Amino acid sequence: MDIPSPFEDEHQVNSPVLKCSFFHYRVGGRGRRRFTPLLVLAALAGCGGPTAPVNSDLTGRWRGTVAALGIEFVTLDLVQTRADVTGSGQWTGTGGGTVTAIGLHFGTDLQLRMAFDRNGVEDAYVLPGRIEGPDEFYLLFPSDPPKRVTFTR
């Protein structure tokens, strides 16, 4: 008996920074599925091991221009505690709405699961990225090829 995957789409990334998979997960309506912390950690663990933390704390307000996936701009208020990063914010584009983020930051590597609420339907992406400096990081959004989106304070 095959068990269907909760993931609608998977995109591979082979960058010099990380070798990971993007997962696109849609929830909503009847039979609503949710990401569990264990599932998020398993997805995050698939992208190499931790390195020594870098002194860049991601706590603060960040802005990025996505211009893909129906998302134009994202504003995130992030909080970092040790290697854990959490946050929430707003996005504009087709419909617009709220976004939540959870992830890990080790050394210059960053990975966030970002969930975009579209009128009760959640589109979530696990996005690898890299810290470029104290006021800049990028995330790789799923497309062909992956779209590099820079976030600045």
Secondary structure, DSSP 8 states (H G I E B T S, - for coil): -----S-SEEEEEE-SS-EEEEEEEEE-STT-----HHHHHHHHHTS-------S----EEEEEEEEETTEEEEEEEEEEETTEEEEEEEEEESS-EEEEEEEEEETTEEEEEEEEEETTEEEEEEEEEEEEETTEEEEEESSSS-EEEEEE-
